[in-house]
Amino acid sequence: MKQPINATPYPQDTHRIHILDSEAVFEARADLNLLVAMEKARAQGIGIGCRGGGCGKCRIRVLKGEYDSKRMSRAWVSEADEAEGIVLACRIFPRSELVVESEMLPLAEPYQPRSSSKLQSAAIK
């Protein structure tokens, strides 16, 4: 699974990537993050947002394979998530063949407006 970033990969090193949700298969260079590699291959299957780790739209689960990663935003990927292979595609670099699937963002608590006496009286009229 996760490997510390150590040696600089050779750009010619490529790895096959399988996205289960969309059945997409593409080759990814080791020096490109997974999201950029998917875009360059004109493949689909991983959400695209800010491309820098701030929005969480590219959240995936790595089911098989080795990768290096940069720091993950804890707003979108907890330490427990990361230990289970949940990562942001824009922050990982393939080091072997990968099998991934999209991972939904955790749902936020639904918005509940505060009770207001003006709202209550307006509803009564």
GUPARO-416097 format. One record per residue (C-alpha): x, y, z. Coordinates in steps of 0.5 Angstrom, whole numbers, padded with zeros to 4 digits, always signed. Each point is the difference from the previous one (the first is absolute). Last residue first. Layout:
XYZ;...
***
This chain:
-0101+0067+0020;+0003-0006+0004;+0006-0001-0004;+0002+0008+0001;-0001-0001+0007;+0005-0006+0000;+0005+0004-0005;+0000+0006+0005;+0001-0004+0006;+0006-0003-0003;+0002-0008+0000;+0007+0000-0002;+0001-0003-0007;+0002-0008-0001;+0005-0001-0005;+0001-0008-0001;+0006-0002+0003;+0006-0001-0005;+0000-0007-0004;+0007-0003-0001;+0003+0001-0007;-0002-0006-0004;+0006-0005-0002;+0001-0001-0007;+0004-0007-0002;+0007-0002+0000;+0004-0005-0003;+0007+0002-0001;+0006-0003-0004;+0007+0002+0004;+0003+0006+0002;-0006+0005-0001;+0001+0007+0002;-0005+0002+0005;-0003+0007+0002;-0005+0002-0005;-0003-0007+0001;-0002+0002+0007;+0001-0006+0004;-0004-0006+0004;+0004-0006+0000;-0002-0002+0007;+0005+0004+0004;-0001+0006-0004;-0007+0000+0003;+0002-0001+0007;+0005+0006-0001;-0006+0004-0002;-0001+0001-0008;-0005+0006-0002;+0002+0006+0006;+0006-0004+0001;+0003+0003-0006;+0005-0005-0002;+0007+0001-0001;+0004-0003-0006;-0001-0007-0002;+0004-0006-0002;-0003-0006-0003;-0001-0008+0000;-0005-0004-0003;-0007-0003+0002;-0007+0003+0002;+0002+0007+0000;-0006+0004+0003;-0001+0007-0004;-0002+0007+0002;+0001+0005-0006;-0005+0004+0002;+0003+0002+0007;+0000+0008-0001;+0007+0002+0002;+0005-0006-0002;+0003+0004-0006;-0004-0002-0006;-0006+0005+0001;-0005-0005-0002;+0000-0006-0004;-0004-0006+0002;+0003-0007-0002;-0003-0004-0005;+0002+0003-0007;+0006-0002-0005;+0003+0006-0004;+0007-0003+0001;+0002+0006+0002;-0006+0001+0004;+0002-0006+0004;+0007+0001+0001;-0002+0007+0003;-0004-0004+0005;+0005-0005+0001;+0006+0005+0002;+0005+0000-0005;+0007-0002+0000;-0002-0008+0000;-0003+0001-0007;-0007-0003+0000;-0003-0005-0005;-0007+0000-0001;-0006-0005+0002;-0007+0003+0001;-0005-0005+0002;-0004+0006+0003;-0001-0002+0007;+0006-0005+0000;+0005+0005-0002;+0006-0004-0002;+0007+0003-0001;+0006-0003-0004;+0007+0003+0002;+0005+0004-0003;+0007+0001+0001;+0003+0004-0006;-0001+0007+0005;+0006-0004+0004;-0002+0000+0008;+0003+0005+0005;+0003-0004+0005;-0004+0001+0007;-0007+0001+0001;-0003-0004+0006;-0004-0006-0003;-0007-0001+0001;-0003-0007-0002;
***
